[in-house]
Amino acid sequence: MQQFREGGSNRFTDLAFAHGYADQPHFIRTFKAFVGYSPRHFARAFAEQLPNFPHLIS
């Protein structure tokens, strides 16, 4: 979530491998279970609705 908020890699495959997942589908399932949204939905919805969100939690 932090990499999405900070504008890190937008490729889910890169994020999956960077965090030790063997593949993208496993990363997406885990992300959705934790956050409640798929990574794509999270990135789109929250980037538009809360552009200053990282500053609120820092």
C-alpha distance matrix in Angstrom:
0.0 3.8 5.5 5.2 6.3 8.7 10.0 9.7 11.1 11.2 12.9 11.4 14.3 13.5 10.0 11.8 14.6 12.8 11.5 14.9 14.9 18.4 17.4 15.1 16.3 15.5 11.9 11.8 13.8 11.9 8.5 10.9 12.7 10.1 8.5 11.8 10.9 10.9 8.3 11.2 11.8 8.5 8.7 12.3 12.7 10.5 11.4 14.9 15.1 13.3 13.7 14.0 11.2 10.0 13.7 14.1 12.1 13.4
3.8 0.0 3.8 5.4 5.1 6.0 8.5 8.3 10.7 11.8 14.0 13.3 15.8 14.1 10.9 13.4 15.4 12.8 12.0 15.7 16.6 20.1 19.5 17.5 19.2 18.4 14.6 15.1 17.3 15.1 12.0 14.7 16.3 13.3 11.9 15.3 14.6 14.6 11.7 14.0 14.9 11.4 10.8 14.3 14.8 12.0 12.1 15.7 16.0 13.5 13.1 12.7 10.3 7.9 11.3 12.5 10.4 10.7
5.5 3.8 0.0 3.8 5.4 5.1 6.0 4.7 6.9 8.6 10.8 10.7 13.1 10.9 8.2 11.4 13.1 10.6 10.8 14.5 15.3 18.5 17.7 15.6 17.9 17.6 13.8 14.4 17.2 15.6 12.6 15.4 17.6 15.2 13.8 16.9 15.4 14.5 11.0 12.9 14.6 11.8 10.1 13.6 15.1 12.9 12.0 15.8 17.0 14.9 13.8 14.1 12.4 10.1 13.5 15.3 13.7 13.6
5.2 5.4 3.8 0.0 3.8 5.5 5.3 5.7 7.2 7.1 9.9 10.0 13.1 11.8 9.3 12.4 14.8 13.0 13.2 16.7 16.7 19.6 18.2 15.4 17.3 17.5 13.8 13.4 16.4 15.3 11.9 13.9 16.6 14.6 12.5 15.0 12.9 12.1 8.6 9.8 11.3 8.5 6.4 9.8 11.4 9.5 8.6 12.3 13.7 12.2 11.3 12.5 10.9 9.7 13.3 14.8 13.9 14.5
6.3 5.1 5.4 3.8 0.0 3.8 5.5 7.5 10.2 10.3 13.5 13.8 16.9 15.4 12.8 15.8 18.1 15.9 15.8 19.5 19.9 23.0 21.8 19.1 20.8 20.8 17.1 16.5 19.2 17.8 14.2 16.0 18.4 15.9 13.4 16.1 14.4 14.5 11.4 12.5 13.0 9.7 8.0 10.8 11.5 8.5 7.5 11.2 11.9 9.6 8.5 8.9 7.4 6.0 9.6 11.2 10.8 11.4
8.7 6.0 5.1 5.5 3.8 0.0 3.8 5.6 9.1 10.5 13.7 14.6 17.2 14.9 12.9 16.3 17.8 15.2 15.8 19.5 20.4 23.5 22.5 20.2 22.4 22.4 18.6 18.7 21.6 20.0 16.7 19.0 21.3 18.7 16.6 19.5 17.9 17.5 14.1 15.1 16.2 13.2 10.9 13.6 14.8 12.0 10.2 13.7 14.9 12.4 10.3 10.2 9.7 7.1 9.9 12.5 12.0 11.3
10.0 8.5 6.0 5.3 5.5 3.8 0.0 3.8 6.6 7.5 11.0 12.7 15.2 13.1 11.8 15.5 17.0 14.8 16.1 19.6 20.1 22.7 21.3 18.8 21.2 21.8 18.1 17.9 21.2 20.3 17.0 19.1 21.8 19.8 17.6 20.1 17.8 16.8 13.2 13.4 15.0 12.7 9.6 12.0 14.1 12.0 9.5 12.9 15.0 13.2 10.8 11.9 11.9 10.3 13.0 15.6 15.4 15.0
9.7 8.3 4.7 5.7 7.5 5.6 3.8 0.0 3.7 6.3 9.0 10.6 12.5 9.9 8.8 12.5 13.6 11.2 12.9 16.3 17.1 19.6 18.5 16.3 19.2 19.6 16.0 16.4 19.8 18.8 15.9 18.5 21.1 19.2 17.7 20.3 18.2 16.6 12.9 13.6 16.0 13.8 11.0 13.9 16.3 14.5 12.5 16.1 18.1 16.4 14.4 15.2 14.7 12.5 15.5 18.0 17.1 16.4
11.1 10.7 6.9 7.2 10.2 9.1 6.6 3.7 0.0 3.8 5.5 7.7 9.2 6.8 6.7 10.4 11.3 9.9 12.1 15.0 15.3 17.3 15.8 13.6 16.7 17.5 14.2 14.7 18.3 17.8 15.3 17.8 20.7 19.4 18.1 20.3 17.8 15.6 11.8 12.3 15.3 13.9 11.1 13.8 16.7 15.7 13.9 17.2 19.6 18.5 16.8 18.2 17.5 15.8 18.9 21.2 20.2 19.9
11.2 11.8 8.6 7.1 10.3 10.5 7.5 6.3 3.8 0.0 3.8 6.2 8.8 7.9 7.9 10.9 12.8 12.2 13.9 16.6 16.0 17.8 15.6 12.7 15.3 16.8 13.6 13.2 16.9 17.1 14.3 16.2 19.5 18.6 16.9 18.6 15.6 13.2 9.5 9.0 12.2 11.5 8.5 10.8 14.0 13.7 12.0 14.9 17.6 17.2 15.8 17.9 17.2 16.3 19.6 21.5 20.9 21.2
12.9 14.0 10.8 9.9 13.5 13.7 11.0 9.0 5.5 3.8 0.0 3.8 5.4 5.4 6.5 8.8 10.3 10.8 12.7 14.7 13.7 14.8 12.4 9.7 12.6 14.4 11.8 11.6 15.5 16.0 14.0 15.9 19.1 18.8 17.7 19.1 16.2 13.1 9.9 9.6 13.3 13.2 10.9 13.1 16.4 16.5 15.3 18.1 20.7 20.5 19.4 21.5 20.5 19.5 23.0 24.7 23.8 24.1
11.4 13.3 10.7 10.0 13.8 14.6 12.7 10.6 7.7 6.2 3.8 0.0 3.8 5.4 5.0 6.0 8.6 9.7 10.7 12.4 10.7 12.1 9.5 6.4 9.2 10.7 8.1 8.0 11.7 12.3 10.6 12.6 15.7 15.6 15.0 16.3 13.7 10.5 7.6 8.4 12.0 11.9 10.6 13.2 16.0 16.2 15.8 18.7 20.8 20.6 20.2 22.1 20.5 19.6 23.3 24.5 23.2 23.9
14.3 15.8 13.1 13.1 16.9 17.2 15.2 12.5 9.2 8.8 5.4 3.8 0.0 3.8 5.4 5.1 6.3 8.5 10.1 10.8 9.1 9.6 7.1 5.2 8.9 10.3 8.5 9.5 12.9 13.5 12.7 15.0 17.6 17.8 17.8 19.2 16.9 13.5 11.1 11.9 15.6 15.6 14.4 16.9 19.8 20.0 19.5 22.4 24.5 24.3 23.7 25.4 23.8 22.6 26.2 27.6 26.1 26.4
13.5 14.1 10.9 11.8 15.4 14.9 13.1 9.9 6.8 7.9 5.4 5.4 3.8 0.0 3.8 5.5 5.4 6.0 8.7 10.2 9.8 11.0 9.7 8.5 12.2 12.9 10.4 12.0 15.4 15.2 14.0 16.9 19.3 18.8 18.7 20.7 18.5 15.5 12.5 13.6 17.1 16.4 14.7 17.6 20.4 20.0 19.1 22.3 24.5 23.7 22.6 24.0 22.7 20.9 24.3 26.1 24.5 24.4
10.0 10.9 8.2 9.3 12.8 12.9 11.8 8.8 6.7 7.9 6.5 5.0 5.4 3.8 0.0 3.8 5.5 5.0 6.3 8.8 8.6 10.9 9.9 8.3 11.5 11.4 8.2 9.9 13.2 12.3 10.8 14.0 16.2 15.3 15.2 17.6 15.8 13.2 10.1 12.1 15.2 13.9 12.7 16.0 18.4 17.6 17.1 20.6 22.3 21.3 20.6 21.7 19.9 18.1 21.7 23.1 21.3 21.4
11.8 13.4 11.4 12.4 15.8 16.3 15.5 12.5 10.4 10.9 8.8 6.0 5.1 5.5 3.8 0.0 3.8 5.5 5.4 6.4 5.1 7.3 6.4 5.5 8.7 8.1 5.4 8.1 10.9 10.2 9.8 13.0 14.8 14.4 15.2 17.2 15.8 13.0 10.7 13.1 16.1 15.2 14.8 18.0 20.1 19.7 19.8 23.1 24.6 23.8 23.5 24.7 22.5 21.0 24.6 25.6 23.5 23.9
14.6 15.4 13.1 14.8 18.1 17.8 17.0 13.6 11.3 12.8 10.3 8.6 6.3 5.4 5.5 3.8 0.0 3.8 5.4 5.2 5.3 6.6 7.0 7.8 11.2 10.5 8.7 11.8 14.2 13.4 13.4 16.7 18.2 17.7 18.7 20.9 19.5 16.8 14.4 16.5 19.7 18.8 18.0 21.2 23.5 22.9 22.7 26.0 27.7 26.7 26.1 27.0 25.1 23.1 26.5 27.9 25.6 25.5
12.8 12.8 10.6 13.0 15.9 15.2 14.8 11.2 9.9 12.2 10.8 9.7 8.5 6.0 5.0 5.5 3.8 0.0 3.8 5.7 7.6 9.9 10.6 10.8 14.1 13.1 10.5 13.4 15.9 14.4 13.8 17.4 18.8 17.6 18.3 21.0 19.8 17.6 14.7 17.1 20.0 18.4 17.4 20.9 23.0 21.8 21.4 25.0 26.5 25.0 24.2 24.7 22.8 20.4 23.7 25.2 22.9 22.4
11.5 12.0 10.8 13.2 15.8 15.8 16.1 12.9 12.1 13.9 12.7 10.7 10.1 8.7 6.3 5.4 5.4 3.8 0.0 3.8 5.9 9.2 10.4 10.6 13.2 11.3 8.6 11.9 13.7 11.5 11.4 15.1 15.9 14.6 15.8 18.7 18.1 16.3 13.9 16.9 19.4 17.5 17.3 20.9 22.5 21.2 21.4 25.1 26.1 24.5 24.2 24.5 22.1 19.9 23.2 24.2 21.5 21.4
14.9 15.7 14.5 16.7 19.5 19.5 19.6 16.3 15.0 16.6 14.7 12.4 10.8 10.2 8.8 6.4 5.2 5.7 3.8 0.0 3.8 6.5 8.8 10.4 12.7 10.4 9.0 12.7 14.0 12.1 13.0 16.5 16.9 16.1 18.0 20.5 20.1 18.0 16.2 19.1 21.7 20.3 20.2 23.7 25.4 24.4 24.8 28.3 29.3 28.0 27.8 28.2 25.7 23.6 26.9 27.8 25.0 25.0
14.9 16.6 15.3 16.7 19.9 20.4 20.1 17.1 15.3 16.0 13.7 10.7 9.1 9.8 8.6 5.1 5.3 7.6 5.9 3.8 0.0 3.8 5.5 7.2 9.0 6.8 6.0 9.8 10.9 9.7 11.1 14.2 14.8 14.8 16.7 18.6 18.0 15.7 14.3 17.1 19.7 18.8 19.1 22.3 24.0 23.6 24.2 27.4 28.5 27.7 27.7 28.6 26.0 24.4 27.9 28.6 26.0 26.4
18.4 20.1 18.5 19.6 23.0 23.5 22.7 19.6 17.3 17.8 14.8 12.1 9.6 11.0 10.9 7.3 6.6 9.9 9.2 6.5 3.8 0.0 3.8 7.2 8.9 7.3 8.2 11.4 12.4 12.1 13.9 16.5 17.2 17.8 19.7 21.2 20.4 17.6 16.5 18.8 21.7 21.4 21.5 24.5 26.4 26.4 26.8 29.9 31.3 30.7 30.7 31.8 29.4 27.8 31.4 32.2 29.7 30.1
17.4 19.5 17.7 18.2 21.8 22.5 21.3 18.5 15.8 15.6 12.4 9.5 7.1 9.7 9.9 6.4 7.0 10.6 10.4 8.8 5.5 3.8 0.0 3.8 5.7 5.8 6.7 9.0 10.6 11.3 12.6 14.7 16.1 17.1 18.5 19.5 18.2 15.0 14.1 15.9 18.9 19.1 19.1 21.7 23.9 24.2 24.6 27.5 29.1 28.9 28.9 30.4 28.2 27.0 30.7 31.5 29.3 30.0
15.1 17.5 15.6 15.4 19.1 20.2 18.8 16.3 13.6 12.7 9.7 6.4 5.2 8.5 8.3 5.5 7.8 10.8 10.6 10.4 7.2 7.2 3.8 0.0 3.8 5.5 5.1 6.2 8.7 10.0 10.4 12.2 14.3 15.3 16.0 16.9 15.0 11.7 10.6 12.1 15.2 15.6 15.6 18.1 20.3 20.8 21.2 24.0 25.6 25.6 25.7 27.5 25.3 24.5 28.2 29.0 27.2 28.1
16.3 19.2 17.9 17.3 20.8 22.4 21.2 19.2 16.7 15.3 12.6 9.2 8.9 12.2 11.5 8.7 11.2 14.1 13.2 12.7 9.0 8.9 5.7 3.8 0.0 3.8 5.4 5.1 6.2 8.6 9.8 10.5 12.3 14.2 15.2 15.3 13.7 10.5 10.8 12.3 14.7 15.6 16.4 18.5 20.3 21.2 22.2 24.6 25.9 26.3 26.9 28.8 26.3 25.9 29.7 30.0 28.2 29.5
15.5 18.4 17.6 17.5 20.8 22.4 21.8 19.6 17.5 16.8 14.4 10.7 10.3 12.9 11.4 8.1 10.5 13.1 11.3 10.4 6.8 7.3 5.8 5.5 3.8 0.0 3.8 5.5 5.2 6.2 8.5 10.0 10.7 12.4 14.1 14.7 14.1 11.6 11.8 14.3 16.3 16.4 17.6 20.2 21.5 21.9 23.2 25.9 26.8 26.7 27.5 28.9 26.2 25.5 29.2 29.3 27.1 28.4
11.9 14.6 13.8 13.8 17.1 18.6 18.1 16.0 14.2 13.6 11.8 8.1 8.5 10.4 8.2 5.4 8.7 10.5 8.6 9.0 6.0 8.2 6.7 5.1 5.4 3.8 0.0 3.8 5.5 5.2 6.0 8.5 9.9 10.6 11.8 13.2 12.2 9.7 9.0 11.9 14.1 13.6 14.5 17.4 18.9 18.9 19.9 22.9 23.8 23.4 24.0 25.3 22.6 21.8 25.5 25.8 23.6 24.8
11.8 15.1 14.4 13.4 16.5 18.7 17.9 16.4 14.7 13.2 11.6 8.0 9.5 12.0 9.9 8.1 11.8 13.4 11.9 12.7 9.8 11.4 9.0 6.2 5.1 5.5 3.8 0.0 3.8 5.5 5.1 6.0 8.5 9.9 10.3 10.7 9.2 6.3 6.4 9.0 10.9 11.1 12.4 14.8 16.1 16.7 18.0 20.5 21.4 21.6 22.5 24.2 21.6 21.4 25.1 25.2 23.4 25.0
13.8 17.3 17.2 16.4 19.2 21.6 21.2 19.8 18.3 16.9 15.5 11.7 12.9 15.4 13.2 10.9 14.2 15.9 13.7 14.0 10.9 12.4 10.6 8.7 6.2 5.2 5.5 3.8 0.0 3.8 5.5 5.2 6.2 8.7 10.0 9.8 9.5 7.6 9.2 11.9 12.8 13.1 15.2 17.4 18.0 18.6 20.5 22.9 23.3 23.5 24.9 26.4 23.4 23.4 27.1 26.7 24.7 26.6
11.9 15.1 15.6 15.3 17.8 20.0 20.3 18.8 17.8 17.1 16.0 12.3 13.5 15.2 12.3 10.2 13.4 14.4 11.5 12.1 9.7 12.1 11.3 10.0 8.6 6.2 5.2 5.5 3.8 0.0 3.8 5.4 5.1 6.2 8.5 9.6 10.1 9.1 9.8 13.2 14.1 13.3 15.4 18.1 18.5 18.4 20.4 23.0 23.2 22.8 24.1 25.1 21.9 21.5 25.1 24.6 22.3 24.0
8.5 12.0 12.6 11.9 14.2 16.7 17.0 15.9 15.3 14.3 14.0 10.6 12.7 14.0 10.8 9.8 13.4 13.8 11.4 13.0 11.1 13.9 12.6 10.4 9.8 8.5 6.0 5.1 5.5 3.8 0.0 3.8 5.5 5.2 5.9 7.6 7.4 6.5 6.6 10.3 11.0 9.6 11.7 14.6 15.0 14.6 16.6 19.3 19.5 19.0 20.3 21.4 18.3 18.1 21.7 21.3 19.2 21.1
10.9 14.7 15.4 13.9 16.0 19.0 19.1 18.5 17.8 16.2 15.9 12.6 15.0 16.9 14.0 13.0 16.7 17.4 15.1 16.5 14.2 16.5 14.7 12.2 10.5 10.0 8.5 6.0 5.2 5.4 3.8 0.0 3.8 5.4 5.3 4.8 4.8 4.8 7.0 9.9 9.6 9.1 12.0 14.1 13.9 14.3 16.8 18.9 18.8 19.0 20.8 22.2 19.1 19.6 23.1 22.3 20.6 23.0
12.7 16.3 17.6 16.6 18.4 21.3 21.8 21.1 20.7 19.5 19.1 15.7 17.6 19.3 16.2 14.8 18.2 18.8 15.9 16.9 14.8 17.2 16.1 14.3 12.3 10.7 9.9 8.5 6.2 5.1 5.5 3.8 0.0 3.8 5.9 5.6 7.7 8.6 10.6 13.7 13.2 12.3 15.4 17.6 17.0 17.0 19.8 21.9 21.3 21.2 23.3 24.2 20.9 21.2 24.6 23.4 21.3 23.8
10.1 13.3 15.2 14.6 15.9 18.7 19.8 19.2 19.4 18.6 18.8 15.6 17.8 18.8 15.3 14.4 17.7 17.6 14.6 16.1 14.8 17.8 17.1 15.3 14.2 12.4 10.6 9.9 8.7 6.2 5.2 5.4 3.8 0.0 3.8 5.9 8.2 9.6 10.6 14.0 13.5 11.6 14.5 17.1 16.3 15.5 18.2 20.7 19.8 19.2 21.1 21.6 18.0 18.1 21.3 20.1 17.8 20.2
8.5 11.9 13.8 12.5 13.4 16.6 17.6 17.7 18.1 16.9 17.7 15.0 17.8 18.7 15.2 15.2 18.7 18.3 15.8 18.0 16.7 19.7 18.5 16.0 15.2 14.1 11.8 10.3 10.0 8.5 5.9 5.3 5.9 3.8 0.0 3.8 5.5 7.8 8.6 11.7 10.5 8.3 11.4 13.8 12.6 11.8 14.7 17.0 16.1 15.6 17.8 18.5 15.0 15.6 18.9 17.6 15.9 18.5
11.8 15.3 16.9 15.0 16.1 19.5 20.1 20.3 20.3 18.6 19.1 16.3 19.2 20.7 17.6 17.2 20.9 21.0 18.7 20.5 18.6 21.2 19.5 16.9 15.3 14.7 13.2 10.7 9.8 9.6 7.6 4.8 5.6 5.9 3.8 0.0 3.8 7.0 9.4 11.6 9.7 8.7 12.4 13.9 12.3 12.5 15.8 17.4 16.3 16.7 19.2 20.4 17.2 18.4 21.6 20.1 18.8 21.7
10.9 14.6 15.4 12.9 14.4 17.9 17.8 18.2 17.8 15.6 16.2 13.7 16.9 18.5 15.8 15.8 19.5 19.8 18.1 20.1 18.0 20.4 18.2 15.0 13.7 14.1 12.2 9.2 9.5 10.1 7.4 4.8 7.7 8.2 5.5 3.8 0.0 3.8 6.3 8.0 6.0 5.7 9.3 10.5 9.6 10.4 13.3 14.8 14.5 15.3 17.5 19.3 16.4 17.7 21.1 20.2 19.2 22.0
10.9 14.6 14.5 12.1 14.5 17.5 16.8 16.6 15.6 13.2 13.1 10.5 13.5 15.5 13.2 13.0 16.8 17.6 16.3 18.0 15.7 17.6 15.0 11.7 10.5 11.6 9.7 6.3 7.6 9.1 6.5 4.8 8.6 9.6 7.8 7.0 3.8 0.0 3.8 5.4 5.2 6.1 8.5 10.0 10.5 11.7 13.7 15.5 16.1 16.9 18.4 20.5 18.0 18.8 22.4 22.1 21.1 23.3
8.3 11.7 11.0 8.6 11.4 14.1 13.2 12.9 11.8 9.5 9.9 7.6 11.1 12.5 10.1 10.7 14.4 14.7 13.9 16.2 14.3 16.5 14.1 10.6 10.8 11.8 9.0 6.4 9.2 9.8 6.6 7.0 10.6 10.6 8.6 9.4 6.3 3.8 0.0 3.8 5.5 5.0 6.0 8.6 9.9 10.4 11.6 14.1 15.2 15.5 16.3 18.4 16.1 16.4 20.1 20.3 19.3 21.1
11.2 14.0 12.9 9.8 12.5 15.1 13.4 13.6 12.3 9.0 9.6 8.4 11.9 13.6 12.1 13.1 16.5 17.1 16.9 19.1 17.1 18.8 15.9 12.1 12.3 14.3 11.9 9.0 11.9 13.2 10.3 9.9 13.7 14.0 11.7 11.6 8.0 5.4 3.8 0.0 3.8 5.4 5.2 6.2 8.5 10.1 10.6 12.5 14.2 15.3 15.9 18.6 16.9 17.7 21.3 21.7 21.2 23.0
11.8 14.9 14.6 11.3 13.0 16.2 15.0 16.0 15.3 12.2 13.3 12.0 15.6 17.1 15.2 16.1 19.7 20.0 19.4 21.7 19.7 21.7 18.9 15.2 14.7 16.3 14.1 10.9 12.8 14.1 11.0 9.6 13.2 13.5 10.5 9.7 6.0 5.2 5.5 3.8 0.0 3.8 5.5 5.2 5.8 8.1 9.7 10.8 11.9 13.4 14.8 17.6 15.7 17.3 20.6 20.4 20.3 22.6
8.5 11.4 11.8 8.5 9.7 13.2 12.7 13.8 13.9 11.5 13.2 11.9 15.6 16.4 13.9 15.2 18.8 18.4 17.5 20.3 18.8 21.4 19.1 15.6 15.6 16.4 13.6 11.1 13.1 13.3 9.6 9.1 12.3 11.6 8.3 8.7 5.7 6.1 5.0 5.4 3.8 0.0 3.8 5.5 5.4 5.7 7.8 9.9 10.4 10.9 12.4 14.6 12.4 13.7 17.1 16.9 16.6 18.9
8.7 10.8 10.1 6.4 8.0 10.9 9.6 11.0 11.1 8.5 10.9 10.6 14.4 14.7 12.7 14.8 18.0 17.4 17.3 20.2 19.1 21.5 19.1 15.6 16.4 17.6 14.5 12.4 15.2 15.4 11.7 12.0 15.4 14.5 11.4 12.4 9.3 8.5 6.0 5.2 5.5 3.8 0.0 3.8 5.8 5.8 5.8 8.4 10.2 10.5 10.8 13.4 12.0 12.9 16.3 16.9 16.8 18.6
12.3 14.3 13.6 9.8 10.8 13.6 12.0 13.9 13.8 10.8 13.1 13.2 16.9 17.6 16.0 18.0 21.2 20.9 20.9 23.7 22.3 24.5 21.7 18.1 18.5 20.2 17.4 14.8 17.4 18.1 14.6 14.1 17.6 17.1 13.8 13.9 10.5 10.0 8.6 6.2 5.2 5.5 3.8 0.0 3.8 5.8 5.5 6.4 8.7 10.3 10.8 14.1 13.3 15.0 18.0 18.4 19.0 21.0
12.7 14.8 15.1 11.4 11.5 14.8 14.1 16.3 16.7 14.0 16.4 16.0 19.8 20.4 18.4 20.1 23.5 23.0 22.5 25.4 24.0 26.4 23.9 20.3 20.3 21.5 18.9 16.1 18.0 18.5 15.0 13.9 17.0 16.3 12.6 12.3 9.6 10.5 9.9 8.5 5.8 5.4 5.8 3.8 0.0 3.7 5.6 5.5 6.1 8.3 10.0 13.1 11.9 14.3 17.1 16.8 17.6 20.1
10.5 12.0 12.9 9.5 8.5 12.0 12.0 14.5 15.7 13.7 16.5 16.2 20.0 20.0 17.6 19.7 22.9 21.8 21.2 24.4 23.6 26.4 24.2 20.8 21.2 21.9 18.9 16.7 18.6 18.4 14.6 14.3 17.0 15.5 11.8 12.5 10.4 11.7 10.4 10.1 8.1 5.7 5.8 5.8 3.7 0.0 3.8 5.3 5.0 5.4 7.2 9.7 8.2 10.6 13.4 13.1 14.0 16.4
11.4 12.1 12.0 8.6 7.5 10.2 9.5 12.5 13.9 12.0 15.3 15.8 19.5 19.1 17.1 19.8 22.7 21.4 21.4 24.8 24.2 26.8 24.6 21.2 22.2 23.2 19.9 18.0 20.5 20.4 16.6 16.8 19.8 18.2 14.7 15.8 13.3 13.7 11.6 10.6 9.7 7.8 5.8 5.5 5.6 3.8 0.0 3.8 5.8 5.7 5.4 8.6 8.4 10.3 12.9 13.6 14.8 16.5
14.9 15.7 15.8 12.3 11.2 13.7 12.9 16.1 17.2 14.9 18.1 18.7 22.4 22.3 20.6 23.1 26.0 25.0 25.1 28.3 27.4 29.9 27.5 24.0 24.6 25.9 22.9 20.5 22.9 23.0 19.3 18.9 21.9 20.7 17.0 17.4 14.8 15.5 14.1 12.5 10.8 9.9 8.4 6.4 5.5 5.3 3.8 0.0 3.8 5.9 6.2 9.9 10.4 13.0 14.9 15.3 17.1 19.0
15.1 16.0 17.0 13.7 11.9 14.9 15.0 18.1 19.6 17.6 20.7 20.8 24.5 24.5 22.3 24.6 27.7 26.5 26.1 29.3 28.5 31.3 29.1 25.6 25.9 26.8 23.8 21.4 23.3 23.2 19.5 18.8 21.3 19.8 16.1 16.3 14.5 16.1 15.2 14.2 11.9 10.4 10.2 8.7 6.1 5.0 5.8 3.8 0.0 3.8 6.2 9.0 8.9 12.3 13.8 13.3 15.3 17.8
13.3 13.5 14.9 12.2 9.6 12.4 13.2 16.4 18.5 17.2 20.5 20.6 24.3 23.7 21.3 23.8 26.7 25.0 24.5 28.0 27.7 30.7 28.9 25.6 26.3 26.7 23.4 21.6 23.5 22.8 19.0 19.0 21.2 19.2 15.6 16.7 15.3 16.9 15.5 15.3 13.4 10.9 10.5 10.3 8.3 5.4 5.7 5.9 3.8 0.0 3.8 5.5 5.2 8.7 10.0 9.6 11.8 14.1
13.7 13.1 13.8 11.3 8.5 10.3 10.8 14.4 16.8 15.8 19.4 20.2 23.7 22.6 20.6 23.5 26.1 24.2 24.2 27.8 27.7 30.7 28.9 25.7 26.9 27.5 24.0 22.5 24.9 24.1 20.3 20.8 23.3 21.1 17.8 19.2 17.5 18.4 16.3 15.9 14.8 12.4 10.8 10.8 10.0 7.2 5.4 6.2 6.2 3.8 0.0 3.8 5.6 7.9 9.0 10.1 12.3 13.7
14.0 12.7 14.1 12.5 8.9 10.2 11.9 15.2 18.2 17.9 21.5 22.1 25.4 24.0 21.7 24.7 27.0 24.7 24.5 28.2 28.6 31.8 30.4 27.5 28.8 28.9 25.3 24.2 26.4 25.1 21.4 22.2 24.2 21.6 18.5 20.4 19.3 20.5 18.4 18.6 17.6 14.6 13.4 14.1 13.1 9.7 8.6 9.9 9.0 5.5 3.8 0.0 3.8 5.7 5.5 6.7 9.5 10.5
11.2 10.3 12.4 10.9 7.4 9.7 11.9 14.7 17.5 17.2 20.5 20.5 23.8 22.7 19.9 22.5 25.1 22.8 22.1 25.7 26.0 29.4 28.2 25.3 26.3 26.2 22.6 21.6 23.4 21.9 18.3 19.1 20.9 18.0 15.0 17.2 16.4 18.0 16.1 16.9 15.7 12.4 12.0 13.3 11.9 8.2 8.4 10.4 8.9 5.2 5.6 3.8 0.0 3.8 5.4 5.2 6.9 8.9
10.0 7.9 10.1 9.7 6.0 7.1 10.3 12.5 15.8 16.3 19.5 19.6 22.6 20.9 18.1 21.0 23.1 20.4 19.9 23.6 24.4 27.8 27.0 24.5 25.9 25.5 21.8 21.4 23.4 21.5 18.1 19.6 21.2 18.1 15.6 18.4 17.7 18.8 16.4 17.7 17.3 13.7 12.9 15.0 14.3 10.6 10.3 13.0 12.3 8.7 7.9 5.7 3.8 0.0 3.8 5.4 5.6 6.2
13.7 11.3 13.5 13.3 9.6 9.9 13.0 15.5 18.9 19.6 23.0 23.3 26.2 24.3 21.7 24.6 26.5 23.7 23.2 26.9 27.9 31.4 30.7 28.2 29.7 29.2 25.5 25.1 27.1 25.1 21.7 23.1 24.6 21.3 18.9 21.6 21.1 22.4 20.1 21.3 20.6 17.1 16.3 18.0 17.1 13.4 12.9 14.9 13.8 10.0 9.0 5.5 5.4 3.8 0.0 3.8 5.5 5.2
14.1 12.5 15.3 14.8 11.2 12.5 15.6 18.0 21.2 21.5 24.7 24.5 27.6 26.1 23.1 25.6 27.9 25.2 24.2 27.8 28.6 32.2 31.5 29.0 30.0 29.3 25.8 25.2 26.7 24.6 21.3 22.3 23.4 20.1 17.6 20.1 20.2 22.1 20.3 21.7 20.4 16.9 16.9 18.4 16.8 13.1 13.6 15.3 13.3 9.6 10.1 6.7 5.2 5.4 3.8 0.0 3.8 5.8
12.1 10.4 13.7 13.9 10.8 12.0 15.4 17.1 20.2 20.9 23.8 23.2 26.1 24.5 21.3 23.5 25.6 22.9 21.5 25.0 26.0 29.7 29.3 27.2 28.2 27.1 23.6 23.4 24.7 22.3 19.2 20.6 21.3 17.8 15.9 18.8 19.2 21.1 19.3 21.2 20.3 16.6 16.8 19.0 17.6 14.0 14.8 17.1 15.3 11.8 12.3 9.5 6.9 5.6 5.5 3.8 0.0 3.8
13.4 10.7 13.6 14.5 11.4 11.3 15.0 16.4 19.9 21.2 24.1 23.9 26.4 24.4 21.4 23.9 25.5 22.4 21.4 25.0 26.4 30.1 30.0 28.1 29.5 28.4 24.8 25.0 26.6 24.0 21.1 23.0 23.8 20.2 18.5 21.7 22.0 23.3 21.1 23.0 22.6 18.9 18.6 21.0 20.1 16.4 16.5 19.0 17.8 14.1 13.7 10.5 8.9 6.2 5.2 5.8 3.8 0.0
